């Protein structure tokens, strides 16, 4: 099973934390999790500027029915909603850092709302 099999939804945010593009699957049709990611990116921005922190790489948000992983790539943030049984380890984070949106666009499981 590949990592993309664990993905139930995806959202792309620009570097300012504003949402740009969404992808859903039949098992991840509810997009309310995107609001949580939007708020987390706003909080990250506030903390980074207030505390003068550097080096944000990723954040994991655990929910009761799923988890979300947000990773900063070169030109945007990518947030993936994943199944709760998926292992969020260093290898998974590395995969997300190099993740290409074309993988979702070419996968028939994913659609844009």
C-alpha positions as CSV (number, residue, x, y, z in Angstrom):
1,X,0.0,0.0,0.0
2,X,1.4,3.4,-0.9
3,X,1.2,6.5,1.2
4,X,-1.3,8.1,-1.2
5,X,-3.8,5.3,-0.4
6,X,-4.0,6.7,3.2
7,X,-4.9,10.2,1.9
8,X,-8.6,11.1,2.2
9,X,-8.3,14.8,1.2
10,X,-5.8,17.5,0.3
11,X,-5.6,21.2,0.4
12,X,-3.0,23.6,-0.9
13,X,-2.3,26.9,0.8
14,X,-0.1,29.8,-0.4
15,X,2.8,30.9,1.7
16,X,0.5,33.5,3.4
17,X,-1.7,30.6,4.6
18,X,-4.6,31.3,2.2
19,X,-6.3,28.2,0.6
20,X,-5.8,27.8,-3.1
21,X,-6.9,24.3,-4.1
22,X,-8.8,21.3,-2.6
23,X,-9.1,17.7,-3.4
24,X,-11.6,15.2,-1.9
25,X,-12.3,11.5,-2.0
26,X,-15.5,9.6,-1.2
27,X,-14.3,8.8,2.3
28,X,-13.1,12.4,2.9
29,X,-15.9,14.5,1.4
30,X,-16.3,16.8,4.4
31,X,-14.0,19.8,4.0
32,X,-14.4,21.3,7.5
33,X,-10.9,20.2,8.4
34,X,-9.6,22.8,6.0
35,X,-10.8,25.5,8.4
36,X,-8.7,24.0,11.1
37,X,-5.6,24.0,8.9
38,X,-6.3,27.6,7.9
39,X,-6.4,28.5,11.7
40,X,-3.3,26.5,12.4
41,X,-1.3,28.3,9.6
42,X,-2.6,31.6,11.0
43,X,-1.4,30.6,14.5
44,X,1.9,29.5,13.1
45,X,2.4,32.9,11.4
46,X,1.6,34.7,14.7
47,X,3.9,32.5,16.8
48,X,6.7,32.8,14.2
49,X,6.6,36.6,14.1
50,X,6.0,37.1,17.9
51,X,8.6,34.6,19.0
52,X,10.9,35.2,16.1
53,X,11.1,31.4,15.4
54,X,12.4,30.0,12.2
55,X,12.4,26.7,10.5
56,X,8.8,25.5,10.3
57,X,8.8,22.2,8.5
58,X,5.5,20.4,9.4
59,X,2.7,20.1,11.8
60,X,0.4,17.2,12.6
61,X,-3.1,17.7,13.9
62,X,-4.7,14.6,15.3
63,X,-8.5,14.2,15.3
64,X,-10.8,11.4,16.5
65,X,-11.6,10.2,13.0
66,X,-8.5,11.3,11.0
67,X,-5.3,13.3,11.2
68,X,-4.0,16.1,9.1
69,X,-0.4,16.8,8.2
70,X,0.7,20.2,6.9
71,X,4.1,20.5,5.3
72,X,5.8,23.5,3.9
73,X,7.1,23.0,0.4
74,X,9.0,25.5,-1.7
75,X,6.1,27.6,-3.0
76,X,3.2,26.6,-0.8
77,X,1.9,24.5,2.1
78,X,0.2,21.2,1.4
79,X,-2.2,19.7,3.9
80,X,-3.2,16.1,3.7
81,X,-6.1,14.6,5.6
82,X,-5.1,11.0,6.3
83,X,-6.8,7.9,7.7
84,X,-6.3,7.4,11.5
85,X,-4.4,4.2,11.1
86,X,-1.7,5.7,8.8
87,X,1.7,6.0,10.5
88,X,3.0,9.5,10.6
89,X,6.7,8.9,10.8
90,X,9.7,10.6,9.4
91,X,9.4,8.7,6.1
92,X,5.8,9.8,5.7
93,X,6.8,13.5,6.3
94,X,9.7,13.1,3.8
95,X,7.2,11.8,1.2
96,X,4.8,14.7,1.8
97,X,7.7,17.2,1.4
98,X,8.3,15.9,-2.1
99,X,4.7,15.2,-2.9
100,X,3.5,16.4,-6.3
101,X,-0.1,17.6,-6.8
102,X,-0.1,15.9,-10.1
103,X,-0.3,12.6,-8.2
104,X,-3.8,13.7,-6.9
105,X,-4.9,15.2,-10.2
106,X,-4.1,12.0,-12.1
107,X,-5.6,9.7,-9.4
108,X,-9.3,8.8,-10.1
109,X,-10.0,8.7,-6.3
110,X,-9.5,12.4,-6.0
111,X,-11.7,15.2,-7.3
112,X,-11.9,19.0,-6.9
113,X,-15.2,20.2,-5.3
